[in-house]
Amino acid sequence: MDVKSAFLNGFIEEVYMRQPPGFENARFPDRVYKLRKALYGLKQAPRAWYAMLKSFLLKSGFVIGLVDKTLYVDDIVFSGLSHTSVSSFAEQMSRELEMSLMGELQFFLGLQIKQGPSSIKPSIQETYSKSLRLVTPSL
């Protein structure tokens, strides 16, 4: 799934900003404004997004993994034991965030993902061989 405008979903502590060029208030040129939500380019925006999503997932019964505690921007890959659990999670996320579902995972981090009825098999073979054919046409 792809969360739309992910960095704009986070809540931030007190941050004040000057009036942007071209949007100055002529009556109050020295006035600064307090931001109510994160903006792209704001250095606190990634952390605010992480905090919001982490809080939502923990409230939903998820736990933090011991090995990989990272959050990668706005693309979320998830799976479940049944189509029902996957659909339920997608609906729950959609109620909280504006997002689009990207369908069944086929490629991830350069790996081709082949899903069967009872298995998921990552493979670099086909992707790698296509790359080799592009570099070495005689293969």
Buried (B, 14 or more C-beta within 10 A) or exposed (E): BEBEEBBBBBEBEEBEEEBEEEEEEEEEEEEEEEBEBBEEEBEBBBBBBBBBBBEBBEEEEEEEEEEEEEBEEBEBEEEEEEEEEBEEBBEEBEEBBEBEEEEEBEEEEEBBBEEEEEEEEEEEEEEEEEEEEEEEEEE
